[in-house]
Structures are given as structure tokens and as C-alpha cells.
Amino acid sequence: MEIGFIGLGRMGANMVRRLLQGGHRVVAWNRTAEKTKEIVSEGAEGVYSFPELVEKLQTPRIIWAMVPSGQATDDMINEITPLLSKGDIIIDGGNSNFHDSIRRSKELTARGFQFMDAGTSGGIWGLKVGYCLMVGGEKATFDHVEPLLKTLAPPDGYLHCGPAGAGHFVKMVHNGIEYGMLQAYGEGFEILHAAKEYDLDLHAISHLWNQGSVVRSWLLELAEDAFQRDNKLEAIRGYVADSGEGRWTVQQAIDTDVPAPVITLSLLERFRSRQDESFTAKVIAALRNEFGGHAVKSTEK
């Protein structure tokens, strides 16, 4: 098949490479021309404007976008749709809020276009092992683009989850679960690291746990790799960003009266990681000193 691809970041460029390996014709565009030129050297056809992208594709065109969620995705859609023909397909493979995907589907369908939301998981490893694809939209559209999905995903690695928004909804919850798993591993290894009575080898322990343990996982394999490079993680600052999906998952839990304490607390712990020093801890220390005379540590050197 042929496909127009917008966005050649860490995920997008490798997705194009996997599509090329599968024999598909890919016409690629990126905001910075350097990345476009790089992927052209690997077999893609590069374009440097949306009119050129649209011109090089036959109808019904398939446009797959990997751009930041929110306004950036809306801006991209608003810029390219006046150039498209009725029946053309736009696939949003970024981490969009599922509410936005429902809205975009309604707006684009009313104008004669087809829209699919494709939650994409796999990170930088997707080129080698494939991407897990959670897809929402019309089943007929899904069937039409399925050869592309089959190339991008490993066996059984893609699913039509339901109507518009379902793909990004499933991906949102997927990332919420990821928050909780990462937090549990982080806390467990901190307990090991803090044990002064032992000089524990975190790399050896993570390798051990990957051999038949009930907590073995791909994430633990990645932890093993990280500890092998730096057993105490001394070169990494403990600052953890969030890209939105955890917040959306917690909000969905609130909206549907579902208790989700693990995911919620894992999100809040990410906020804690961004503080050089916690003012909350200062208040607690001060109160303990006031009511119980408990010692406090001075900021004076």
C-alpha cells in the first residue's frame, strides 16, 4: 500500500522504516527538513509541504500523523484537510485525549473524510519487535488500512477496539497501568538500595527476577539493562515527566466512580519527583516539632 506519513520523531521515523521494510510506499513529511532527508536516504519519498504530500498520493489517500497531542494535532488537521478529497483517511497515531478523537471524528466525518485513532505503544523498540496498535473508528476503514497495521505490529499486535475514540481510550488506560507498574518497580528497587546492612547488586537482582519470577516483565528487562550500565543510577536525576495519559486516566476513573488509588498515587509521585525539596515535608517536619518536640534539620550550613 501507499501512505503519507506526518511526523518523524523517535516513534514516527522508526514506524516509517518498518513500513518500508514491509514493502509499502511511504511519502514522508516532517517539520524539520533534516529528518525528512534522512528518511529519504533509507527509501521513503520525501516532501517538504502538505500540498506536495497530498499531490503524491492516490485517492483514497491515507495520512498517518505522529504529532504532539492537543493543539498541534488540530493545527495539522486544519492545515491539510482543505487539500484532501472526500473519502480520504486521517489516522492519528499520537497520544491524543479520546474526547478529542471523538470530536475530530465527528467533524471530519461531517466533511466527508474518514478518521481513525490509533493508540501506539512500543517506543524506540517498535522498529525491531513491532508496535502494539489500539485502533478506533469505522470497521470498514480499519479493514481498508489493515495491511499497514499488520506490517507495523507483531502477530496479534493490533486490534479494532471500537468506534471513534476507543483506540485512544484503551491506550490511555494502558499508560495509566504503566504508571503504576513503573512506580512499583521504582519503590521496590529503592527499598533494596536503601538497605544499609547489605551491599545489594541491583543488576544481579533484576536479572534474577527475570528468571521465572512472578514479577518478571519487559519493563524489568529494561531495568536490568539500565542497572547493568549504571548499578546505582548515579548519572540520572530522579525527575519524572508525564505526557498526559496518566492524568486523563485518573480523571476518567473519577468520572466513572472507579477507585484507582495505585494509578492516582503513581501520578502524584511524578509531581513529587520534580521538587528539589518538598514544602509539604517542611510543613510536616515543623508540625512534628511543634506538637512533639521532634528534631528538625536546619537549612543553615
Secondary structure by P-SEA (a helix, b strand, c coil): cbbbbccccaaaaaaaaaaaaaccccccccccaaaaaaaaaabbbbbccaaaaaaaccccbbbbbbccccaaaaaaaaaccccccccbbbbbcccccaaaaaaaaaaaaaacbbbbbbbccccccccccccbbbbbccaaaaaaaaaaaaaaccccccccccccaaaaaaaaaaaaaaaaaaaaaaaaaaaaaacccccccaaaaaaaaacccccccaaaaaaaaaaaacccccccccbbbbccaaaaaaaaaaaaccccaaaaaaaaaaaaaaccccaaaaaaaaaaaaacccbbbbccc
